[in-house]
Amino acid sequence: WPVSTTHSIMGGIIGFAVAGIGLHAVQWPRIAEIGIAWVVSPLLSAFIAALLMLSIRKLILNAANPLRRAKAWGPLYIFLVGFTVSLVTLFHGLRHVQLELSGDESLVVAGGIGLIVALIGKLMIRHIDVDAPADAGFQYAGVESAFVPMMIFSACAMAFAQGSNDVANAIGPLAAILSVVNSAKAGVGEIISQKGPVPLWVPLLGGLGIVLGLATYGYKVIQTVGSRITALTPTRGYSATLAAALVVIVASKAGMPVSTTHIAVGAVMGVGLARGLGAVDLRVVGRILLTWLITLPAGAGLAAGLFFLLKRLLS
């Protein structure tokens, strides 16, 4: 099931804090803000994905020659991926790599990146060979083939977004522990610095864990999100992944630990709902929602249980 790693880690931290220190140790107003973001973010990704899908339907699929329109509009859709992802990333500056740009500079750089990505995508679309029998049997076979390169770019954008949020969630507790250890060594005391430097090996470790998890159990979640919620094609997959990536990146820039899983599922539901309620398997959605509700309290309970177990063993 596509559960939320964000919910898991948040539940674990809350469970440990309440069990080890007390209810007062948790910043409940901040938790409430994050909870609201958890609800709003998948709804927003569903809305954006549905809008993208409806635009593709109006501009391309409903045209007299869908394949020709796909090749004409395709570079613009690819430009949208490169431009928006770059702009959101650059807009607030990348201070940790000593790169800070003004608003106008960010627009120019993002526009340049978008044009380069669009040019690469245009070359890829131009060399697509359309199977004539398949196109005759299914009117949009050529269009879907043209959107395969576009989906590659949007999937890369979503992977970038996932790294900006989920890896950060996973290594957050480790970074806090390192801050305590380094502060103690320096004689400062057990103070967690809000802006302390994070060693390079920490995010690399998180990234390695993401890759290993994808290589082992990731395929099961891919099957659920990719085929069991609603039937996906390259046009729908492009809309879903780009919408999800945009929402996740914006949330990451705001420092909000949202669930990339919830956002991705919301986006997939959005492209399904663009075709009508019957296009979405509500039974699968219901099971997913149930796992979402269970994840945080399960993480909190396990963390509290492990804390008491270790306390008993070590005391």
C-alpha distance (Angstrom), angle and dihedral (degrees) to the residues before:
residue distance angle dihedral
W1 . . .
P2 3.80 . .
V3 3.79 97.2 .
S4 3.77 124.5 168.6
T5 3.78 120.5 -96.9
T6 3.80 85.9 -165.8
H7 3.80 91.5 58.2
S8 3.80 90.1 46.2
I9 3.80 95.4 53.0
M10 3.81 92.8 41.5
G11 3.79 90.1 50.6
G12 3.79 90.8 48.8
I13 3.80 92.9 51.2
I14 3.83 92.8 46.3
G15 3.81 91.9 46.8
F16 3.79 92.8 50.7
A17 3.81 93.2 44.8
V18 3.80 94.2 50.5
A19 3.82 93.9 43.4
G20 3.80 96.6 42.8
I21 3.79 102.6 35.5
G22 3.78 112.1 5.9
L23 3.79 142.8 -101.4
H24 3.79 91.0 -66.3
A25 3.82 90.6 64.5
V26 3.82 91.7 71.4
Q27 3.81 120.1 80.7
W28 3.81 94.5 -134.4
P29 3.84 96.5 -177.8
R30 3.80 88.5 56.6
I31 3.81 89.8 48.2
A32 3.81 88.9 52.4
E33 3.82 90.8 52.9
I34 3.80 90.9 50.5
G35 3.81 90.5 47.0
I36 3.81 90.8 54.8
A37 3.82 89.6 50.0
W38 3.81 89.5 51.7
V39 3.81 89.5 58.0
V40 3.80 98.5 40.0
S41 3.83 99.1 43.4
P42 3.85 98.8 63.8
L43 3.80 90.2 44.1
L44 3.81 89.6 51.6
S45 3.80 92.8 48.1
A46 3.82 90.0 49.0
F47 3.81 90.2 51.8
I48 3.83 94.2 48.6
A49 3.82 92.2 45.2
A50 3.80 91.1 50.8
L51 3.83 90.8 49.9
L52 3.82 91.4 50.2
M53 3.79 91.1 48.6
L54 3.80 92.6 48.4
S55 3.82 90.6 49.7
I56 3.82 90.6 52.2
R57 3.78 89.8 49.1
K58 3.81 92.8 50.1
L59 3.80 98.8 41.3
I60 3.80 100.5 35.9
L61 3.79 119.0 7.3
N62 3.81 95.9 48.7
A63 3.83 93.4 47.3
A64 3.80 123.4 108.1
N65 3.82 90.9 -115.1
P66 3.82 105.9 28.2
L67 3.81 96.1 179.5
R68 3.80 93.6 53.3
R69 3.79 90.5 47.9
A70 3.82 90.0 48.1
K71 3.80 91.1 55.4
A72 3.80 90.3 46.6
W73 3.81 96.8 47.6
G74 3.81 96.7 31.9
P75 3.83 97.0 86.1
L76 3.82 89.6 51.6
Y77 3.80 91.4 54.1
I78 3.81 90.2 48.0
F79 3.82 89.9 47.7
L80 3.80 87.1 54.0
V81 3.81 89.6 58.7
G82 3.81 96.1 49.0
F83 3.80 95.7 40.1
T84 3.80 100.2 46.1
V85 3.80 96.3 42.3
S86 3.82 91.7 46.7
L87 3.80 93.5 44.5
V88 3.78 95.1 50.8
T89 3.81 90.2 46.2
L90 3.80 94.7 48.5
F91 3.78 99.8 35.6
H92 3.78 96.1 82.7
G93 3.81 94.0 34.5
L94 3.78 131.3 -113.8
R95 3.78 99.2 -106.2
H96 3.79 94.7 167.6
V97 3.82 89.4 64.2
Q98 3.82 93.1 39.8
L99 3.81 93.1 -109.3
E100 3.78 116.8 131.5
L101 3.80 120.3 161.6
S102 3.78 132.1 -179.2
G103 3.79 121.1 -117.1
D104 3.80 93.4 -97.3
E105 3.79 92.4 45.5
S106 3.80 90.1 50.5
L107 3.82 90.3 52.1
V108 3.81 92.1 50.9
V109 3.81 94.6 46.7
A110 3.81 92.8 44.5
G111 3.80 90.0 48.5
G112 3.79 90.6 51.6
I113 3.79 92.3 49.3
G114 3.80 89.9 47.2
L115 3.82 91.6 52.2
I116 3.81 92.4 49.1
V117 3.79 91.7 49.4
A118 3.82 90.6 46.0
L119 3.82 91.4 51.4
I120 3.81 91.7 50.5
G121 3.80 90.1 47.7
K122 3.81 92.1 48.4
L123 3.81 90.7 54.2
M124 3.80 90.0 49.3
I125 3.82 92.8 49.2
R126 3.82 92.4 47.4
H127 3.81 92.1 60.3
I128 3.79 95.8 50.5
D129 3.80 112.3 121.9
V130 3.79 113.0 -147.3
D131 3.77 118.7 -145.4
A132 3.81 102.5 -127.3
P133 3.86 96.5 -155.4
A134 3.81 90.5 47.9
D135 3.79 91.3 47.6
A136 3.79 90.3 49.9
G137 3.80 91.7 50.4
F138 3.78 94.5 43.1
Q139 3.79 113.8 29.9
Y140 3.80 94.3 -151.1
A141 3.81 100.0 45.5
G142 3.80 90.6 106.2
V143 3.80 92.2 47.9
E144 3.79 91.9 51.1
S145 3.81 90.2 49.6
A146 3.79 89.8 52.1
F147 3.80 90.6 52.4
V148 3.81 94.1 54.4
P149 3.85 92.8 85.2
M150 3.81 89.5 44.8
M151 3.78 90.3 53.7
I152 3.80 90.2 51.3
F153 3.81 89.5 58.9
S154 3.80 94.0 44.8
A155 3.82 91.1 47.2
C156 3.82 89.3 52.9
A157 3.80 88.3 50.8
M158 3.80 90.3 52.2
A159 3.81 91.4 48.4
F160 3.82 88.7 51.9
A161 3.80 89.6 49.7
Q162 3.79 91.6 49.1
G163 3.78 91.1 53.0
S164 3.80 90.9 49.7
N165 3.80 91.7 56.4
D166 3.81 115.4 18.3
V167 3.81 97.6 43.4
A168 3.80 88.4 47.5
N169 3.81 89.6 52.8
A170 3.78 92.0 49.8
I171 3.80 97.1 49.4
G172 3.83 95.6 39.6
P173 3.82 95.5 92.9
L174 3.81 91.2 44.1
A175 3.81 90.7 51.3
A176 3.82 89.7 50.1
I177 3.82 91.8 51.2
L178 3.80 91.0 49.7
S179 3.80 89.0 50.7
V180 3.82 90.5 54.4
V181 3.81 92.8 47.5
N182 3.81 93.8 47.3
S183 3.82 91.8 46.2
A184 3.81 90.7 50.6
K185 3.82 91.4 49.3
A186 3.78 89.9 50.8
G187 3.79 90.6 51.2
V188 3.81 92.5 -116.8
G189 3.77 94.1 119.9
E190 3.77 132.2 -120.4
I191 3.79 96.5 -41.7
I192 3.79 121.7 143.1
S193 3.79 109.4 -141.9
Q194 3.79 114.0 -136.7
K195 3.80 91.9 -150.1
G196 3.78 102.7 27.9
P197 3.82 119.0 145.2
V198 3.80 116.6 -96.7
P199 3.83 114.5 -142.3
L200 3.80 114.2 -118.7
W201 3.81 92.9 -119.7
V202 3.82 90.6 63.8
P203 3.85 97.9 64.6
L204 3.82 89.0 37.2
L205 3.80 88.6 56.6
G206 3.80 90.0 49.6
G207 3.79 91.5 49.0
L208 3.81 91.3 49.6
G209 3.79 89.7 52.2
I210 3.81 90.8 51.7
V211 3.81 91.1 52.0
L212 3.83 94.0 47.2
G213 3.80 91.5 47.7
L214 3.79 91.5 50.8
A215 3.80 91.4 48.4
T216 3.81 93.4 51.6
Y217 3.81 113.5 30.6
G218 3.79 101.3 1.9
Y219 3.80 94.8 92.8
K220 3.81 91.4 67.6
V221 3.79 92.3 57.4
I222 3.82 89.5 43.6
Q223 3.81 88.8 58.1
T224 3.80 93.0 50.3
V225 3.81 97.3 46.7
G226 3.81 94.9 35.6
S227 3.78 101.4 48.1
R228 3.80 116.1 2.4
I229 3.81 102.3 60.6
T230 3.80 96.4 49.3
A231 3.80 137.3 -25.3
L232 3.80 108.4 -85.3
T233 3.79 128.8 -156.2
P234 3.82 127.0 178.4
T235 3.83 91.8 -92.5
R236 3.81 91.7 51.4
G237 3.79 92.7 41.1
Y238 3.81 91.0 51.7
S239 3.80 91.4 51.6
A240 3.80 93.3 47.1
T241 3.81 97.9 46.5
L242 3.82 95.2 44.3
A243 3.81 92.2 48.3
A244 3.79 91.6 48.1
A245 3.81 92.8 46.9
L246 3.80 93.0 51.9
V247 3.80 93.9 50.2
V248 3.82 93.4 46.2
I249 3.82 94.2 47.9
V250 3.81 92.6 48.9
A251 3.81 90.3 49.0
S252 3.82 91.3 47.5
K253 3.80 90.8 52.3
A254 3.80 88.2 51.9
G255 3.81 89.5 52.6
M256 3.80 91.2 -117.4
P257 3.84 114.9 145.5
V258 3.79 97.2 -140.6
S259 3.77 125.0 169.8
T260 3.79 111.8 -98.7
T261 3.79 87.4 -167.4
H262 3.80 93.5 56.0
I263 3.80 90.7 45.6
A264 3.80 92.8 49.7
V265 3.81 92.3 47.8
G266 3.81 89.7 47.1
A267 3.81 90.3 52.4
V268 3.81 92.0 49.5
M269 3.80 89.5 50.1
G270 3.81 88.8 49.2
V271 3.80 94.1 57.7
G272 3.80 88.6 45.4
L273 3.79 93.3 50.7
A274 3.81 88.9 49.7
R275 3.82 84.6 71.6
G276 3.79 94.3 43.3
L277 3.80 138.3 -81.2
G278 3.80 91.5 -79.1
A279 3.81 90.5 65.0
V280 3.82 91.1 68.5
D281 3.81 122.9 75.0
L282 3.80 99.1 -130.8
R283 3.82 92.8 -171.3
V284 3.79 91.6 60.7
V285 3.81 90.3 44.0
G286 3.80 90.2 51.3
R287 3.82 92.1 53.1
I288 3.81 90.7 47.8
L289 3.81 91.6 51.0
L290 3.80 89.5 50.6
T291 3.80 91.7 53.8
W292 3.80 89.0 48.9
L293 3.80 90.4 56.6
I294 3.80 92.3 48.1
T295 3.81 98.7 45.7
L296 3.82 101.0 75.5
P297 3.83 98.4 44.4
A298 3.81 89.8 43.3
G299 3.80 90.6 53.4
A300 3.81 91.0 46.4
G301 3.80 92.9 48.9
L302 3.79 93.9 47.9
A303 3.81 92.2 47.5
A304 3.81 91.8 50.1
G305 3.80 91.3 47.0
L306 3.79 92.9 49.2
F307 3.80 91.0 47.4
F308 3.82 93.1 54.3
L309 3.82 90.7 44.1
L310 3.81 93.2 52.0
K311 3.79 91.7 42.9
R312 3.79 90.2 54.4
L313 3.81 93.4 45.9
L314 3.80 95.5 46.5
S315 3.80 101.3 38.7
